[in-house]
Amino acid sequence: MIMDTLGALALATEPPNDEMMRRPPVKRGHGFITLVMWRNILGQALYQLLVLSTLMFVGKRILNIEGPNADRTINTLIFNSFVFCQVWVMQYTFLIPNASICVALTLIYLVVSSKINA
């Protein structure tokens, strides 16, 4: 449900433009996904895998979560982190499509740290 909603939101937020209509059609033998797209997909997948795996396997110890609701708390944190990762995918894809993943991660870090410190 969340993935469908975020995907629909991503498609709805990009305004139509005349440049897309002027592009030639993609030939049958050519790949539909460009190298920049592959880089973004693999970079985001590795980033999410790293973040979510870290939270899943050592999250309780890193964040010092204890008590009877520790499992529920860490599972909620993992789910919320997954949702935020999807939001960052949308932001990264539309705002800085040709930037490297390092630039995107730095931007994410700056935004999150400014929100936490505010």
PENOR-V946307 format. One record per residue. N is the residue number from 0. RES is the residue in three letters. OMEGA is omega in whole degrees, 0 to 359 (none if undefined). D_FIRST is the distance of its C-alpha to the first C-alpha in Angstrom with 1 decimal. Layout:
# PENOR-V946307
[[N & RES & OMEGA & D_FIRST] [N & RES & OMEGA & D_FIRST]]
This chain:
# PENOR-V946307
[[0 & MET & 181 & 0.0] [1 & ILE & 181 & 3.8] [2 & MET & 179 & 5.5] [3 & ASP & 181 & 5.3] [4 & THR & 180 & 6.2] [5 & LEU & 177 & 8.7] [6 & GLY & 178 & 10.0] [7 & ALA & 178 & 10.7] [8 & LEU & 179 & 12.3] [9 & ALA & 179 & 14.2] [10 & LEU & 183 & 15.6] [11 & ALA & 184 & 16.5] [12 & THR & 180 & 18.3] [13 & GLU & 182 & 20.9] [14 & PRO & 178 & 23.7] [15 & PRO & 178 & 25.4] [16 & ASN & 183 & 28.8] [17 & ASP & 181 & 31.8] [18 & GLU & 180 & 32.0] [19 & MET & 180 & 29.1] [20 & MET & 180 & 31.1] [21 & ARG & 179 & 34.2] [22 & ARG & 176 & 32.8] [23 & PRO & 180 & 34.1] [24 & PRO & 178 & 31.8] [25 & VAL & 181 & 30.7] [26 & LYS & 185 & 33.1] [27 & ARG & 184 & 32.1] [28 & GLY & 182 & 33.2] [29 & HIS & 178 & 31.7] [30 & GLY & 180 & 28.6] [31 & PHE & 180 & 25.6] [32 & ILE & 183 & 24.4] [33 & THR & 179 & 27.1] [34 & LEU & 177 & 28.6] [35 & VAL & 178 & 27.1] [36 & MET & 178 & 23.6] [37 & TRP & 179 & 24.4] [38 & ARG & 180 & 25.8] [39 & ASN & 180 & 22.8] [40 & ILE & 181 & 20.4] [41 & LEU & 178 & 22.7] [42 & GLY & 180 & 23.5] [43 & GLN & 178 & 20.0] [44 & ALA & 178 & 19.3] [45 & LEU & 178 & 22.5] [46 & TYR & 180 & 22.0] [47 & GLN & 178 & 18.6] [48 & LEU & 179 & 20.3] [49 & LEU & 183 & 23.2] [50 & VAL & 185 & 21.6] [51 & LEU & 177 & 19.2] [52 & SER & 178 & 22.0] [53 & THR & 179 & 24.5] [54 & LEU & 183 & 22.5] [55 & MET & 188 & 21.9] [56 & PHE & 181 & 25.5] [57 & VAL & 182 & 27.7] [58 & GLY & 180 & 25.6] [59 & LYS & 181 & 27.4] [60 & ARG & 182 & 30.7] [61 & ILE & 184 & 30.1] [62 & LEU & 178 & 28.7] [63 & ASN & 179 & 31.2] [64 & ILE & 181 & 28.8] [65 & GLU & 175 & 30.8] [66 & GLY & 184 & 31.0] [67 & PRO & 180 & 29.5] [68 & ASN & 184 & 26.0] [69 & ALA & 180 & 26.0] [70 & ASP & 180 & 23.4] [71 & ARG & 181 & 21.0] [72 & THR & 182 & 21.7] [73 & ILE & 177 & 21.3] [74 & ASN & 176 & 18.0] [75 & THR & 179 & 16.7] [76 & LEU & 178 & 18.3] [77 & ILE & 179 & 16.8] [78 & PHE & 180 & 13.2] [79 & ASN & 177 & 14.2] [80 & SER & 177 & 16.1] [81 & PHE & 180 & 13.2] [82 & VAL & 179 & 11.3] [83 & PHE & 176 & 14.8] [84 & CYS & 179 & 15.4] [85 & GLN & 177 & 12.6] [86 & VAL & 179 & 14.2] [87 & TRP & 176 & 17.5] [88 & VAL & 181 & 16.6] [89 & MET & 180 & 16.1] [90 & GLN & 182 & 19.3] [91 & TYR & 184 & 21.2] [92 & THR & 185 & 20.5] [93 & PHE & 185 & 21.5] [94 & LEU & 183 & 24.1] [95 & ILE & 187 & 26.1] [96 & PRO & 183 & 25.3] [97 & ASN & 179 & 28.8] [98 & ALA & 179 & 29.2] [99 & SER & 180 & 29.3] [100 & ILE & 178 & 26.8] [101 & CYS & 177 & 29.5] [102 & VAL & 180 & 29.6] [103 & ALA & 180 & 25.9] [104 & LEU & 177 & 26.0] [105 & THR & 178 & 29.1] [106 & LEU & 178 & 27.5] [107 & ILE & 180 & 24.5] [108 & TYR & 180 & 27.2] [109 & LEU & 180 & 29.2] [110 & VAL & 181 & 26.5] [111 & VAL & 181 & 25.3] [112 & SER & 177 & 28.9] [113 & SER & 177 & 29.9] [114 & LYS & 181 & 27.3] [115 & ILE & 183 & 28.4] [116 & ASN & 183 & 32.0] [117 & ALA & none & 31.8]]
